[in-house]
Each structure stands twice: as C-alpha cells, then as structure tokens.
Amino acid sequence: MSAKHTAKFAIVSSISMVLGLAVTSLMASPSEAYSRYRSQFNSQPQATQIRQKKIAQVFRSTYSLPVGQAIATKINRQDTLYISKGETVNASLLVDQDIASPNGTVLIPKGAIVEGQFVPVEGGSKFVAQKFTSRGATVSLQAESALINDTKDPRETNAGAILTDAGIGGAAGAVLGGVLRGNVQILDVLGGAAAAAVIGNVTAPQVTVIEPNTSINIVTKQNITFAVRDDY
C-alpha cells in the first residue's frame, strides 16, 4: 500500500473513532449522563469541597424569639440618672438573665448590651431599645419597657434643699426639724420669703429617676430570628 493510501486510511480511522465516541455519548442513558456529571463535580479539588461543607455547617440551626418576649435588664451606669420631663436620653442596659430557646440554646446571653433611649411618655419615661450587642455581633432590636413613673425632683424637695432655699440657719433648722417631726405644717411657722421658698420646693419639677442597677424589663415588639453556630 502506498504512503498516500496509508495516510488516507489513518485519517478515515480517526474520524470514525471520533464519530463513534460522539454517537456513544448521545445514546447514553440519563442515569449514565448524571453519573458523568457527578464524576466531573467530584473532581473538584478536595480543599474546595471541605470549605463548602464547613460553610454549610456554620449556621446549621435557626431559632426565633416571639413578640412579647420579656428580657430582664439593668441600667448600665454607676450614677443616678435624672430625666427631665419631655427629655430624651441615650442609655444602655445590661441583660440580667440568659434568654434561651425552648431547647436551651442561649440566644441572648447575660451581659449583652442593649442600646436605646429613654423617651418621654405621659406620666414619666420608658426605655425604647434599638439594638443589642453580643458575641461581637450587633442585632437590631425592637423592644420597650413599661412606664417608669416620674416624681418631684428629689434634689429640690429634700429637707436640706428646703432649708437652704428658705435661708434658715442651723439653730432655726433644728427647731424646724422638731416642728416637722411633730407633724405640724411647715407653713404654720414660716412666713414671707421663707414660705415662698418652701412652696417652690413642694412644686419642684417632675423628673424620672433611675438609680444605679435599677431593674428594667423590656418586651420585644418583633419576632427575632437567630442563626445559631454549632460552636456556641
């Protein structure tokens, strides 16, 4: 056989082989095609597959806190807070007890910081939460406290303030103290400017007073969904 015929034969054989493979592939059953797809998918580098598996497992479970969930907190400050009537004050609270899902998974741990504001309402103030921070994450939070009643400003209605504003000296103050302990109206023994000063203290402005470590329960106004990591 000549070299020319040999070359032609080789070309024809190659073409026949390619066509045969193509036909075989086209005639493959759906299950065989799926097996080939899985084989190609499984040929990804092992490190990539492991990383995908880890990502899928990080947030495996979800839990929700319903509307109306009570959260026990305490004011996060060491000094007394005085809130004037109509005043809005930024403040933070500390969660005082773990908040857990029905299966015991802690969703909001004790010590989480709740940030928000004391806002004015009829009769005093209430705390309106905006967010909480825990485990390095910050989560939006809609929750409110009940009314915290206001009172006459104790800085202007205590006995020391009354005596000072009335211009009463030490000796007279001692006498006045005895009179007050005897359940006698202070205006019975005072007159003029002194009486006016006492009236001013009795009509002192209303304020909301929050002492250090005051317990403040807040209640959720929204459902909160948590994606819980396996390592928590």
Backbone torsions as a table, in degrees:
resi	resn	phi	psi	omega
1	MET	NA	136.6	-177.4
2	SER	-73.3	163.1	179.2
3	ALA	-62.5	-33.7	-178.7
4	LYS	-65.2	-44.6	179.9
5	HIS	-67.3	-36.2	178.7
6	THR	-61.8	-43.5	-179.9
7	ALA	-63.6	-42.0	-179.8
8	LYS	-63.3	-40.8	-179.8
9	PHE	-62.7	-39.4	179.7
10	ALA	-64.9	-41.3	179.7
11	ILE	-64.0	-45.3	-179.9
12	VAL	-61.8	-39.6	179.9
13	SER	-65.1	-40.0	179.8
14	SER	-64.2	-44.3	-179.8
15	ILE	-63.5	-40.4	-179.8
16	SER	-63.7	-39.4	179.5
17	MET	-64.6	-43.8	179.7
18	VAL	-62.5	-46.2	179.5
19	LEU	-61.4	-38.5	179.8
20	GLY	-63.3	-42.6	178.7
21	LEU	-64.5	-40.8	-179.5
22	ALA	-63.5	-44.8	179.7
23	VAL	-63.2	-41.5	179.2
24	THR	-61.1	-40.5	179.9
25	SER	-66.3	-41.8	-179.4
26	LEU	-66.8	-31.9	-176.5
27	MET	-86.9	-1.3	-178.6
28	ALA	-63.8	144.6	178.8
29	SER	-73.1	160.0	178.2
30	PRO	-55.8	-37.9	-179.4
31	SER	-66.5	-37.9	177.7
32	GLU	-66.6	-39.0	178.6
33	ALA	-63.8	-41.0	179.9
34	TYR	-65.1	-39.2	179.0
35	SER	-62.4	-40.4	178.7
36	ARG	-65.4	-38.0	179.0
37	TYR	-64.0	-43.3	179.4
38	ARG	-64.2	-38.0	179.1
39	SER	-61.9	-41.7	178.7
40	GLN	-67.7	-41.0	-179.7
41	PHE	-63.1	-41.0	-177.2
42	ASN	-74.5	-6.8	178.9
43	SER	-83.2	0.5	177.0
44	GLN	-61.8	154.0	178.2
45	PRO	-56.3	141.7	-176.3
46	GLN	-60.1	-37.6	-179.0
47	ALA	-61.0	-38.9	179.5
48	THR	-64.6	-43.4	179.8
49	GLN	-62.6	-42.0	180.0
50	ILE	-63.7	-41.7	179.7
51	ARG	-63.2	-42.9	178.8
52	GLN	-62.7	-39.4	-179.8
53	LYS	-65.1	-41.7	179.9
54	LYS	-64.5	-42.7	179.7
55	ILE	-61.6	-40.4	-179.0
56	ALA	-66.0	-27.8	-175.3
57	GLN	-94.0	-11.9	-176.3
58	VAL	-59.0	-51.8	179.3
59	PHE	-110.5	81.5	-172.9
60	ARG	-86.5	-31.8	-172.9
61	SER	-123.0	148.3	175.6
62	THR	-124.7	142.7	178.4
63	TYR	-135.6	158.9	-179.4
64	SER	-131.8	144.0	168.5
65	LEU	-102.9	131.2	-174.6
66	PRO	-83.3	167.0	169.4
67	VAL	-59.1	136.5	-179.4
68	GLY	93.9	3.6	177.8
69	GLN	-70.4	123.9	179.0
70	ALA	-83.5	137.8	177.5
71	ILE	-126.4	116.5	-179.9
72	ALA	-80.1	128.5	-179.4
73	THR	-138.0	169.4	172.2
74	LYS	-132.4	150.7	179.0
75	ILE	-62.4	137.4	-175.8
76	ASN	-98.5	69.1	176.3
77	ARG	-162.5	158.4	-175.3
78	GLN	-102.4	-7.0	179.9
79	ASP	-117.9	162.1	-179.8
80	THR	-72.0	134.9	178.6
81	LEU	-101.2	125.7	176.2
82	TYR	-110.8	121.8	-177.9
83	ILE	-113.7	115.1	-178.5
84	SER	-69.1	156.5	179.7
85	LYS	-59.1	128.8	179.7
86	GLY	83.6	1.4	-175.9
87	GLU	-92.6	143.8	173.6
88	THR	-109.4	129.1	-174.5
89	VAL	-129.0	127.6	173.3
90	ASN	-70.0	140.7	-179.5
91	ALA	-158.7	167.7	175.7
92	SER	-132.3	150.7	178.4
93	LEU	-120.6	157.3	174.6
94	LEU	-111.7	128.4	177.3
95	VAL	-62.2	130.4	-171.6
96	ASP	-99.4	-14.1	178.5
97	GLN	-144.8	144.6	175.6
98	ASP	-57.5	139.8	172.2
99	ILE	-107.9	117.8	-173.1
100	ALA	-119.8	158.5	174.2
101	SER	-77.2	169.4	-179.5
102	PRO	-56.4	-28.4	-179.5
103	ASN	-90.0	5.6	175.5
104	GLY	96.8	-2.9	178.1
105	THR	-69.0	124.4	-178.3
106	VAL	-75.6	120.7	-178.8
107	LEU	-98.1	-42.5	174.8
108	ILE	-125.3	108.1	-175.1
109	PRO	-79.2	156.4	172.9
110	LYS	-56.7	136.2	-179.0
111	GLY	98.0	-11.3	176.1
112	ALA	-61.4	145.0	-176.2
113	ILE	-97.1	123.4	177.1
114	VAL	-103.9	123.5	-179.4
115	GLU	-108.9	144.0	-179.9
116	GLY	-179.2	-148.8	-176.5
117	GLN	-142.5	146.8	164.2
118	PHE	-86.8	122.2	-177.4
119	VAL	-117.9	150.9	-178.4
120	PRO	-74.6	137.4	172.2
121	VAL	-137.9	168.8	-179.7
122	GLU	-60.5	119.8	178.2
123	GLY	95.2	-0.9	179.3
124	GLY	156.9	-130.9	-177.9
125	SER	-139.8	164.3	169.6
126	LYS	-142.7	154.6	178.9
127	PHE	-92.0	130.4	177.2
128	VAL	-115.8	112.8	-178.8
129	ALA	-77.1	148.6	178.8
130	GLN	-120.8	-32.2	-178.9
131	LYS	-165.9	164.1	171.0
132	PHE	-135.6	152.7	-178.1
133	THR	-121.7	129.9	179.6
134	SER	-158.9	142.2	176.1
135	ARG	57.0	31.5	177.4
136	GLY	80.8	4.0	-179.6
137	ALA	-119.4	148.4	177.0
138	THR	-113.4	128.9	-175.1
139	VAL	-123.1	133.9	176.3
140	SER	-62.9	139.8	-176.9
141	LEU	-141.9	125.2	173.3
142	GLN	-108.9	106.0	-179.1
143	ALA	-152.9	153.2	-177.6
144	GLU	-139.5	154.3	172.6
145	SER	-91.9	170.9	171.0
146	ALA	-76.5	174.3	177.9
147	LEU	-61.0	132.8	171.6
148	ILE	-106.2	108.4	-172.6
149	ASN	-63.0	141.9	174.8
150	ASP	-85.2	170.9	-179.2
151	THR	-151.3	167.8	176.4
152	LYS	-64.8	138.8	-175.3
153	ASP	-56.3	112.8	-177.4
154	PRO	-65.9	-18.2	178.0
155	ARG	-71.7	-15.4	-178.3
156	GLU	-117.8	-0.8	-177.9
157	THR	-118.7	-0.1	178.3
158	ASN	-75.5	165.6	-175.2
159	ALA	-60.5	-38.2	-180.0
160	GLY	-63.1	-41.5	179.5
161	ALA	-66.2	-39.0	-179.8
162	ILE	-63.2	-47.5	-178.2
163	LEU	-65.3	-39.1	-179.6
164	THR	-65.4	-47.9	-178.6
165	ASP	-66.2	-29.2	-179.9
166	ALA	-81.2	-8.5	179.5
167	GLY	70.7	33.7	-177.1
168	ILE	-93.6	131.2	-179.0
169	GLY	-77.9	179.4	-175.2
170	GLY	-61.3	-49.7	-177.5
171	ALA	-64.1	-45.8	179.4
172	ALA	-64.9	-33.6	178.6
173	GLY	-63.9	-39.3	178.8
174	ALA	-63.3	-41.9	177.6
175	VAL	-63.5	-44.0	-179.5
176	LEU	-61.3	-39.9	178.8
177	GLY	-59.7	-41.4	177.8
178	GLY	-64.4	-38.4	178.6
179	VAL	-63.5	-45.0	-178.6
180	LEU	-64.0	-38.3	179.3
181	ARG	-67.3	-23.4	178.0
182	GLY	-85.2	11.7	176.1
183	ASN	62.0	37.1	175.9
184	VAL	-103.1	136.6	179.3
185	GLN	-59.0	131.6	-177.6
186	ILE	-62.2	-31.9	-178.7
187	LEU	-68.9	-16.3	178.2
188	ASP	-69.5	-22.7	-176.1
189	VAL	-115.1	1.9	179.7
190	LEU	-121.9	155.6	177.1
191	GLY	-147.9	169.2	174.1
192	GLY	60.4	-132.4	-175.2
193	ALA	-61.9	-37.4	-178.9
194	ALA	-61.9	-44.6	178.9
195	ALA	-62.4	-39.4	179.1
196	ALA	-63.0	-38.6	179.2
197	ALA	-64.9	-41.3	179.3
198	VAL	-63.5	-43.6	178.1
199	ILE	-59.9	-38.8	178.8
200	GLY	-60.7	-37.9	178.6
201	ASN	-72.7	-38.7	178.1
202	VAL	-62.0	-33.1	179.4
203	THR	-99.8	33.1	178.9
204	ALA	-60.1	154.3	-178.2
205	PRO	-64.4	152.7	177.7
206	GLN	-81.1	135.8	176.6
207	VAL	-139.1	156.1	170.7
208	THR	-94.6	126.7	-176.6
209	VAL	-110.1	122.3	178.2
210	ILE	-117.2	107.3	179.3
211	GLU	-76.3	157.6	176.5
212	PRO	-56.0	141.2	178.4
213	ASN	64.0	18.9	175.1
214	THR	-62.8	132.1	177.6
215	SER	-77.7	131.0	179.5
216	ILE	-134.6	112.0	176.9
217	ASN	-86.5	131.6	175.2
218	ILE	-115.2	153.1	-176.7
219	VAL	-125.2	132.1	-177.0
220	THR	-67.0	144.3	177.3
221	LYS	-112.5	10.5	-178.6
222	GLN	-150.9	158.9	169.6
223	ASN	-76.5	136.9	178.1
224	ILE	-119.2	121.8	-179.5
225	THR	-103.8	132.9	-178.9
226	PHE	-116.2	132.6	169.3
227	ALA	-97.4	114.0	-170.0
228	VAL	-98.8	129.3	177.8
229	ARG	-78.5	148.5	-178.3
230	ASP	-64.8	-26.8	-175.0
231	ASP	-88.0	8.4	176.1
232	TYR	-104.3	NA	NA
